[in-house]
Amino acid sequence: QVQLVESGGGLVQAGGSLRLSCAASRSILGINVMAWYRQDPGKRRELVAQITNGGTTYADSVKGRFTISRDNTKNTMYLQMNSLKPEDTAVYYCYLNRWGSPYWGQGTQVTVSS
């Protein structure tokens, strides 16, 4: 079992920045796939950014504005979000896949005001 705890969400004005963190209860060494998703009420959960051994990928809507990274020494994944827009408002979830089992955090709310 792995527990994931997100932090760093909040209310920010359009154009501002936030940095989300996802702390894992176990070592993330060897975890190939880690990702950030987001979900707005009434909408599907969508992939925002993913980091694997092969590199990083981003949703078109956040390319150039968001950066995903991980620190294996701290068992933590990050999402740096710059130039935030009102349409980025959502609950953000971190995700990892460990030995074929998916794990999700509880989510952190990001609200961007116009």
PyMOL CGO cylinders between C-alpha atoms (Angstrom):
from pymol import cmd
from pymol.cgo import CYLINDER

trace = [
    CYLINDER, 0.00, 0.00, 0.00, 1.03, 3.55, -0.73, 0.3, 1, 1, 1, 1, 1, 1,
    CYLINDER, 1.03, 3.55, -0.73, -0.56, 6.65, 0.72, 0.3, 1, 1, 1, 1, 1, 1,
    CYLINDER, -0.56, 6.65, 0.72, -0.33, 9.85, -1.31, 0.3, 1, 1, 1, 1, 1, 1,
    CYLINDER, -0.33, 9.85, -1.31, -0.88, 13.26, 0.22, 0.3, 1, 1, 1, 1, 1, 1,
    CYLINDER, -0.88, 13.26, 0.22, -1.21, 16.35, -1.94, 0.3, 1, 1, 1, 1, 1, 1,
    CYLINDER, -1.21, 16.35, -1.94, -0.61, 19.88, -0.73, 0.3, 1, 1, 1, 1, 1, 1,
    CYLINDER, -0.61, 19.88, -0.73, -0.09, 23.34, -2.13, 0.3, 1, 1, 1, 1, 1, 1,
    CYLINDER, -0.09, 23.34, -2.13, -3.49, 24.07, -3.57, 0.3, 1, 1, 1, 1, 1, 1,
    CYLINDER, -3.49, 24.07, -3.57, -5.36, 27.27, -2.92, 0.3, 1, 1, 1, 1, 1, 1,
    CYLINDER, -5.36, 27.27, -2.92, -6.86, 30.42, -4.38, 0.3, 1, 1, 1, 1, 1, 1,
    CYLINDER, -6.86, 30.42, -4.38, -4.79, 32.47, -6.79, 0.3, 1, 1, 1, 1, 1, 1,
    CYLINDER, -4.79, 32.47, -6.79, -5.46, 35.24, -9.27, 0.3, 1, 1, 1, 1, 1, 1,
    CYLINDER, -5.46, 35.24, -9.27, -5.16, 34.63, -12.98, 0.3, 1, 1, 1, 1, 1, 1,
    CYLINDER, -5.16, 34.63, -12.98, -1.53, 34.88, -14.04, 0.3, 1, 1, 1, 1, 1, 1,
    CYLINDER, -1.53, 34.88, -14.04, -0.30, 33.68, -10.69, 0.3, 1, 1, 1, 1, 1, 1,
    CYLINDER, -0.30, 33.68, -10.69, 1.58, 30.54, -9.71, 0.3, 1, 1, 1, 1, 1, 1,
    CYLINDER, 1.58, 30.54, -9.71, 1.18, 27.58, -7.39, 0.3, 1, 1, 1, 1, 1, 1,
    CYLINDER, 1.18, 27.58, -7.39, 3.35, 24.59, -6.63, 0.3, 1, 1, 1, 1, 1, 1,
    CYLINDER, 3.35, 24.59, -6.63, 1.63, 21.34, -5.79, 0.3, 1, 1, 1, 1, 1, 1,
    CYLINDER, 1.63, 21.34, -5.79, 3.39, 18.58, -3.87, 0.3, 1, 1, 1, 1, 1, 1,
    CYLINDER, 3.39, 18.58, -3.87, 2.54, 14.90, -3.59, 0.3, 1, 1, 1, 1, 1, 1,
    CYLINDER, 2.54, 14.90, -3.59, 4.24, 13.07, -0.75, 0.3, 1, 1, 1, 1, 1, 1,
    CYLINDER, 4.24, 13.07, -0.75, 4.30, 9.27, -0.87, 0.3, 1, 1, 1, 1, 1, 1,
    CYLINDER, 4.30, 9.27, -0.87, 4.38, 7.08, 2.22, 0.3, 1, 1, 1, 1, 1, 1,
    CYLINDER, 4.38, 7.08, 2.22, 6.86, 4.71, 0.62, 0.3, 1, 1, 1, 1, 1, 1,
    CYLINDER, 6.86, 4.71, 0.62, 9.90, 5.02, -1.58, 0.3, 1, 1, 1, 1, 1, 1,
    CYLINDER, 9.90, 5.02, -1.58, 9.14, 6.07, -5.13, 0.3, 1, 1, 1, 1, 1, 1,
    CYLINDER, 9.14, 6.07, -5.13, 12.40, 4.65, -6.43, 0.3, 1, 1, 1, 1, 1, 1,
    CYLINDER, 12.40, 4.65, -6.43, 11.55, 2.28, -9.22, 0.3, 1, 1, 1, 1, 1, 1,
    CYLINDER, 11.55, 2.28, -9.22, 8.08, 3.73, -9.70, 0.3, 1, 1, 1, 1, 1, 1,
    CYLINDER, 8.08, 3.73, -9.70, 7.94, 4.26, -13.44, 0.3, 1, 1, 1, 1, 1, 1,
    CYLINDER, 7.94, 4.26, -13.44, 4.70, 6.15, -13.86, 0.3, 1, 1, 1, 1, 1, 1,
    CYLINDER, 4.70, 6.15, -13.86, 3.67, 9.12, -11.75, 0.3, 1, 1, 1, 1, 1, 1,
    CYLINDER, 3.67, 9.12, -11.75, 1.19, 11.74, -12.83, 0.3, 1, 1, 1, 1, 1, 1,
    CYLINDER, 1.19, 11.74, -12.83, -1.08, 14.63, -11.98, 0.3, 1, 1, 1, 1, 1, 1,
    CYLINDER, -1.08, 14.63, -11.98, -4.73, 14.59, -12.94, 0.3, 1, 1, 1, 1, 1, 1,
    CYLINDER, -4.73, 14.59, -12.94, -7.46, 17.15, -12.41, 0.3, 1, 1, 1, 1, 1, 1,
    CYLINDER, -7.46, 17.15, -12.41, -11.22, 17.09, -12.27, 0.3, 1, 1, 1, 1, 1, 1,
    CYLINDER, -11.22, 17.09, -12.27, -13.83, 19.79, -12.38, 0.3, 1, 1, 1, 1, 1, 1,
    CYLINDER, -13.83, 19.79, -12.38, -17.31, 18.97, -11.03, 0.3, 1, 1, 1, 1, 1, 1,
    CYLINDER, -17.31, 18.97, -11.03, -19.37, 17.36, -13.74, 0.3, 1, 1, 1, 1, 1, 1,
    CYLINDER, -19.37, 17.36, -13.74, -16.37, 16.66, -15.93, 0.3, 1, 1, 1, 1, 1, 1,
    CYLINDER, -16.37, 16.66, -15.93, -14.15, 13.70, -16.50, 0.3, 1, 1, 1, 1, 1, 1,
    CYLINDER, -14.15, 13.70, -16.50, -10.86, 13.41, -14.68, 0.3, 1, 1, 1, 1, 1, 1,
    CYLINDER, -10.86, 13.41, -14.68, -8.15, 14.44, -17.14, 0.3, 1, 1, 1, 1, 1, 1,
    CYLINDER, -8.15, 14.44, -17.14, -4.44, 13.82, -17.30, 0.3, 1, 1, 1, 1, 1, 1,
    CYLINDER, -4.44, 13.82, -17.30, -2.48, 17.02, -16.76, 0.3, 1, 1, 1, 1, 1, 1,
    CYLINDER, -2.48, 17.02, -16.76, 1.12, 15.80, -16.71, 0.3, 1, 1, 1, 1, 1, 1,
    CYLINDER, 1.12, 15.80, -16.71, 2.98, 12.53, -16.47, 0.3, 1, 1, 1, 1, 1, 1,
    CYLINDER, 2.98, 12.53, -16.47, 6.56, 11.66, -15.61, 0.3, 1, 1, 1, 1, 1, 1,
    CYLINDER, 6.56, 11.66, -15.61, 8.13, 8.34, -16.47, 0.3, 1, 1, 1, 1, 1, 1,
    CYLINDER, 8.13, 8.34, -16.47, 11.62, 6.96, -16.91, 0.3, 1, 1, 1, 1, 1, 1,
    CYLINDER, 11.62, 6.96, -16.91, 11.29, 8.06, -20.52, 0.3, 1, 1, 1, 1, 1, 1,
    CYLINDER, 11.29, 8.06, -20.52, 10.50, 11.66, -19.77, 0.3, 1, 1, 1, 1, 1, 1,
    CYLINDER, 10.50, 11.66, -19.77, 7.53, 13.95, -19.29, 0.3, 1, 1, 1, 1, 1, 1,
    CYLINDER, 7.53, 13.95, -19.29, 4.31, 14.58, -21.16, 0.3, 1, 1, 1, 1, 1, 1,
    CYLINDER, 4.31, 14.58, -21.16, 1.72, 17.30, -20.77, 0.3, 1, 1, 1, 1, 1, 1,
    CYLINDER, 1.72, 17.30, -20.77, -1.82, 18.03, -21.78, 0.3, 1, 1, 1, 1, 1, 1,
    CYLINDER, -1.82, 18.03, -21.78, -1.91, 20.55, -24.60, 0.3, 1, 1, 1, 1, 1, 1,
    CYLINDER, -1.91, 20.55, -24.60, -3.79, 22.98, -22.37, 0.3, 1, 1, 1, 1, 1, 1,
    CYLINDER, -3.79, 22.98, -22.37, -0.90, 23.25, -19.89, 0.3, 1, 1, 1, 1, 1, 1,
    CYLINDER, -0.90, 23.25, -19.89, 2.17, 22.91, -22.11, 0.3, 1, 1, 1, 1, 1, 1,
    CYLINDER, 2.17, 22.91, -22.11, 4.65, 25.68, -21.50, 0.3, 1, 1, 1, 1, 1, 1,
    CYLINDER, 4.65, 25.68, -21.50, 2.97, 26.68, -18.24, 0.3, 1, 1, 1, 1, 1, 1,
    CYLINDER, 2.97, 26.68, -18.24, 3.19, 23.59, -15.99, 0.3, 1, 1, 1, 1, 1, 1,
    CYLINDER, 3.19, 23.59, -15.99, 6.24, 21.55, -15.05, 0.3, 1, 1, 1, 1, 1, 1,
    CYLINDER, 6.24, 21.55, -15.05, 6.14, 18.12, -13.44, 0.3, 1, 1, 1, 1, 1, 1,
    CYLINDER, 6.14, 18.12, -13.44, 9.10, 16.83, -11.47, 0.3, 1, 1, 1, 1, 1, 1,
    CYLINDER, 9.10, 16.83, -11.47, 9.99, 14.33, -8.77, 0.3, 1, 1, 1, 1, 1, 1,
    CYLINDER, 9.99, 14.33, -8.77, 12.52, 14.04, -5.98, 0.3, 1, 1, 1, 1, 1, 1,
    CYLINDER, 12.52, 14.04, -5.98, 13.18, 10.40, -5.21, 0.3, 1, 1, 1, 1, 1, 1,
    CYLINDER, 13.18, 10.40, -5.21, 15.18, 11.32, -2.08, 0.3, 1, 1, 1, 1, 1, 1,
    CYLINDER, 15.18, 11.32, -2.08, 12.06, 12.95, -0.61, 0.3, 1, 1, 1, 1, 1, 1,
    CYLINDER, 12.06, 12.95, -0.61, 9.53, 10.52, -2.09, 0.3, 1, 1, 1, 1, 1, 1,
    CYLINDER, 9.53, 10.52, -2.09, 7.74, 13.53, -3.50, 0.3, 1, 1, 1, 1, 1, 1,
    CYLINDER, 7.74, 13.53, -3.50, 6.36, 14.62, -6.86, 0.3, 1, 1, 1, 1, 1, 1,
    CYLINDER, 6.36, 14.62, -6.86, 5.70, 18.23, -7.77, 0.3, 1, 1, 1, 1, 1, 1,
    CYLINDER, 5.70, 18.23, -7.77, 3.66, 20.26, -10.21, 0.3, 1, 1, 1, 1, 1, 1,
    CYLINDER, 3.66, 20.26, -10.21, 4.82, 23.82, -10.77, 0.3, 1, 1, 1, 1, 1, 1,
    CYLINDER, 4.82, 23.82, -10.77, 1.95, 25.79, -12.27, 0.3, 1, 1, 1, 1, 1, 1,
    CYLINDER, 1.95, 25.79, -12.27, 2.64, 29.19, -13.78, 0.3, 1, 1, 1, 1, 1, 1,
    CYLINDER, 2.64, 29.19, -13.78, 0.49, 31.66, -15.72, 0.3, 1, 1, 1, 1, 1, 1,
    CYLINDER, 0.49, 31.66, -15.72, -2.60, 30.13, -14.20, 0.3, 1, 1, 1, 1, 1, 1,
    CYLINDER, -2.60, 30.13, -14.20, -5.94, 30.63, -15.92, 0.3, 1, 1, 1, 1, 1, 1,
    CYLINDER, -5.94, 30.63, -15.92, -9.51, 30.40, -14.57, 0.3, 1, 1, 1, 1, 1, 1,
    CYLINDER, -9.51, 30.40, -14.57, -9.98, 27.25, -16.65, 0.3, 1, 1, 1, 1, 1, 1,
    CYLINDER, -9.98, 27.25, -16.65, -7.25, 25.57, -14.57, 0.3, 1, 1, 1, 1, 1, 1,
    CYLINDER, -7.25, 25.57, -14.57, -9.66, 25.58, -11.62, 0.3, 1, 1, 1, 1, 1, 1,
    CYLINDER, -9.66, 25.58, -11.62, -10.18, 21.98, -10.48, 0.3, 1, 1, 1, 1, 1, 1,
    CYLINDER, -10.18, 21.98, -10.48, -9.32, 19.42, -7.86, 0.3, 1, 1, 1, 1, 1, 1,
    CYLINDER, -9.32, 19.42, -7.86, -5.83, 18.13, -8.61, 0.3, 1, 1, 1, 1, 1, 1,
    CYLINDER, -5.83, 18.13, -8.61, -4.95, 14.51, -7.85, 0.3, 1, 1, 1, 1, 1, 1,
    CYLINDER, -4.95, 14.51, -7.85, -1.62, 12.78, -7.84, 0.3, 1, 1, 1, 1, 1, 1,
    CYLINDER, -1.62, 12.78, -7.84, -1.33, 9.25, -9.13, 0.3, 1, 1, 1, 1, 1, 1,
    CYLINDER, -1.33, 9.25, -9.13, 1.22, 6.50, -9.29, 0.3, 1, 1, 1, 1, 1, 1,
    CYLINDER, 1.22, 6.50, -9.29, 1.26, 2.94, -10.48, 0.3, 1, 1, 1, 1, 1, 1,
    CYLINDER, 1.26, 2.94, -10.48, 3.16, 0.47, -8.29, 0.3, 1, 1, 1, 1, 1, 1,
    CYLINDER, 3.16, 0.47, -8.29, 3.51, -3.10, -9.53, 0.3, 1, 1, 1, 1, 1, 1,
    CYLINDER, 3.51, -3.10, -9.53, 0.37, -2.76, -11.62, 0.3, 1, 1, 1, 1, 1, 1,
    CYLINDER, 0.37, -2.76, -11.62, -1.74, -1.22, -8.85, 0.3, 1, 1, 1, 1, 1, 1,
    CYLINDER, -1.74, -1.22, -8.85, -2.97, 2.37, -9.16, 0.3, 1, 1, 1, 1, 1, 1,
    CYLINDER, -2.97, 2.37, -9.16, -2.83, 4.72, -6.20, 0.3, 1, 1, 1, 1, 1, 1,
    CYLINDER, -2.83, 4.72, -6.20, -4.50, 8.12, -5.85, 0.3, 1, 1, 1, 1, 1, 1,
    CYLINDER, -4.50, 8.12, -5.85, -4.20, 10.98, -3.45, 0.3, 1, 1, 1, 1, 1, 1,
    CYLINDER, -4.20, 10.98, -3.45, -7.21, 12.66, -1.88, 0.3, 1, 1, 1, 1, 1, 1,
    CYLINDER, -7.21, 12.66, -1.88, -6.92, 15.73, -4.07, 0.3, 1, 1, 1, 1, 1, 1,
    CYLINDER, -6.92, 15.73, -4.07, -6.18, 19.39, -3.51, 0.3, 1, 1, 1, 1, 1, 1,
    CYLINDER, -6.18, 19.39, -3.51, -8.37, 22.25, -4.70, 0.3, 1, 1, 1, 1, 1, 1,
    CYLINDER, -8.37, 22.25, -4.70, -6.94, 24.86, -7.05, 0.3, 1, 1, 1, 1, 1, 1,
    CYLINDER, -6.94, 24.86, -7.05, -9.09, 27.90, -7.72, 0.3, 1, 1, 1, 1, 1, 1,
    CYLINDER, -9.09, 27.90, -7.72, -8.02, 30.59, -10.16, 0.3, 1, 1, 1, 1, 1, 1,
    CYLINDER, -8.02, 30.59, -10.16, -9.96, 33.83, -10.07, 0.3, 1, 1, 1, 1, 1, 1,
    CYLINDER, -9.96, 33.83, -10.07, -10.27, 36.10, -13.07, 0.3, 1, 1, 1, 1, 1, 1,
]
cmd.load_cgo(trace, "trace")
